[in-house]
Amino acid sequence: MRHLEPLLGGFTAKMAIHTAALRALKRPPEQVTLQDLPQLLEGLKPMLNTFIGALHAKVILAEIATSLEKAR
């Protein structure tokens, strides 16, 4: 969320994650596990491409993936 909030705002970032979880994983974000995060990021890609552009979306998603790898 901290990566998306500055770009989308708090509410839109929250809704983007919620929507991606429901579409990509068929469950709410509260039920997403660490193993689900790659799919969730992939689910965010189309929405981020629209909101911030494909290149910026690619960079942000890579940053998120890197942060998640460090957290594991």
CYANA upper distance limits for C-alpha pairs under 8 A (distance plus 0.5 A):
  1 MET  CA      5 GLU  CA      6.41
  1 MET  CA     13 ALA  CA      6.97
  1 MET  CA     14 LYS  CA      7.59
  1 MET  CA     17 ILE  CA      8.48
  2 ARG  CA      6 PRO  CA      7.77
  3 HIS  CA      7 LEU  CA      8.07
  3 HIS  CA     60 ILE  CA      7.62
  3 HIS  CA     64 ILE  CA      7.46
  4 LEU  CA      8 LEU  CA      6.39
  4 LEU  CA      9 GLY  CA      7.86
  4 LEU  CA     10 GLY  CA      8.48
  4 LEU  CA     13 ALA  CA      6.07
  5 GLU  CA      9 GLY  CA      5.06
  5 GLU  CA     10 GLY  CA      5.46
  5 GLU  CA     12 THR  CA      8.28
  5 GLU  CA     13 ALA  CA      6.01
  6 PRO  CA     10 GLY  CA      8.28
  7 LEU  CA     52 ILE  CA      8.19
  8 LEU  CA     12 THR  CA      6.10
  8 LEU  CA     13 ALA  CA      6.04
  8 LEU  CA     51 PHE  CA      8.33
  9 GLY  CA     13 ALA  CA      6.46
 10 GLY  CA     14 LYS  CA      6.69
 11 PHE  CA     15 MET  CA      6.69
 12 THR  CA     16 ALA  CA      6.43
 13 ALA  CA     17 ILE  CA      6.80
 14 LYS  CA     18 HIS  CA      6.67
 15 MET  CA     19 THR  CA      6.42
 16 ALA  CA     20 ALA  CA      6.53
 16 ALA  CA     44 LEU  CA      7.44
 16 ALA  CA     47 MET  CA      7.79
 17 ILE  CA     21 ALA  CA      6.55
 17 ILE  CA     29 PRO  CA      7.48
 17 ILE  CA     40 LEU  CA      8.29
 17 ILE  CA     44 LEU  CA      7.48
 18 HIS  CA     22 LEU  CA      6.80
 18 HIS  CA     28 PRO  CA      6.77
 18 HIS  CA     29 PRO  CA      6.17
 19 THR  CA     23 ARG  CA      6.60
 20 ALA  CA     24 ALA  CA      6.15
 20 ALA  CA     25 LEU  CA      8.15
 20 ALA  CA     40 LEU  CA      6.64
 20 ALA  CA     41 LEU  CA      8.49
 20 ALA  CA     43 GLY  CA      5.45
 20 ALA  CA     44 LEU  CA      5.91
 21 ALA  CA     25 LEU  CA      5.69
 21 ALA  CA     26 LYS  CA      6.95
 21 ALA  CA     27 ARG  CA      6.48
 21 ALA  CA     28 PRO  CA      6.20
 21 ALA  CA     29 PRO  CA      5.99
 21 ALA  CA     32 VAL  CA      7.95
 21 ALA  CA     40 LEU  CA      6.35
 21 ALA  CA     43 GLY  CA      7.71
 22 LEU  CA     26 LYS  CA      4.92
 22 LEU  CA     27 ARG  CA      5.36
 22 LEU  CA     28 PRO  CA      6.06
 22 LEU  CA     29 PRO  CA      8.03
 23 ARG  CA     27 ARG  CA      8.39
 23 ARG  CA     43 GLY  CA      7.60
 24 ALA  CA     39 GLN  CA      7.01
 24 ALA  CA     40 LEU  CA      6.75
 24 ALA  CA     42 GLU  CA      8.38
 24 ALA  CA     43 GLY  CA      5.79
 25 LEU  CA     32 VAL  CA      8.48
 25 LEU  CA     36 ASP  CA      8.12
 25 LEU  CA     39 GLN  CA      7.74
 25 LEU  CA     40 LEU  CA      7.58
 27 ARG  CA     31 GLN  CA      6.99
 27 ARG  CA     32 VAL  CA      7.93
 28 PRO  CA     32 VAL  CA      7.54
 32 VAL  CA     36 ASP  CA      6.44
 32 VAL  CA     37 LEU  CA      7.80
 33 THR  CA     37 LEU  CA      7.30
 36 ASP  CA     40 LEU  CA      6.75
 37 LEU  CA     41 LEU  CA      6.57
 38 PRO  CA     42 GLU  CA      6.76
 38 PRO  CA     65 ALA  CA      8.06
 39 GLN  CA     43 GLY  CA      6.60
 40 LEU  CA     44 LEU  CA      6.79
 41 LEU  CA     45 LYS  CA      6.97
 41 LEU  CA     61 LEU  CA      7.06
 41 LEU  CA     65 ALA  CA      8.42
 43 GLY  CA     47 MET  CA      8.49
 44 LEU  CA     48 LEU  CA      6.60
 45 LYS  CA     49 ASN  CA      6.44
 45 LYS  CA     57 ALA  CA      7.21
 45 LYS  CA     58 LYS  CA      8.20
 45 LYS  CA     61 LEU  CA      8.16
 46 PRO  CA     50 THR  CA      6.92
 47 MET  CA     51 PHE  CA      6.77
 48 LEU  CA     52 ILE  CA      6.13
 48 LEU  CA     53 GLY  CA      7.21
 48 LEU  CA     54 ALA  CA      7.76
 48 LEU  CA     57 ALA  CA      5.92
 49 ASN  CA     53 GLY  CA      4.92
 49 ASN  CA     54 ALA  CA      4.83
 49 ASN  CA     55 LEU  CA      8.23
 49 ASN  CA     56 HIS  CA      8.27
 49 ASN  CA     57 ALA  CA      6.11
 50 THR  CA     54 ALA  CA      7.92
 52 ILE  CA     56 HIS  CA      6.66
 52 ILE  CA     57 ALA  CA      6.76
 53 GLY  CA     57 ALA  CA      6.50
 54 ALA  CA     58 LYS  CA      6.59
 55 LEU  CA     59 VAL  CA      6.94
 56 HIS  CA     60 ILE  CA      6.67
 57 ALA  CA     61 LEU  CA      6.50
 58 LYS  CA     62 ALA  CA      6.64
 59 VAL  CA     63 GLU  CA      6.72
 60 ILE  CA     64 ILE  CA      6.71
 61 LEU  CA     65 ALA  CA      6.62
 62 ALA  CA     66 THR  CA      6.61
 63 GLU  CA     67 SER  CA      6.67
 64 ILE  CA     68 LEU  CA      6.66
 65 ALA  CA     69 GLU  CA      6.72
 66 THR  CA     70 LYS  CA      6.84
 67 SER  CA     71 ALA  CA      6.76
 68 LEU  CA     72 ARG  CA      6.93
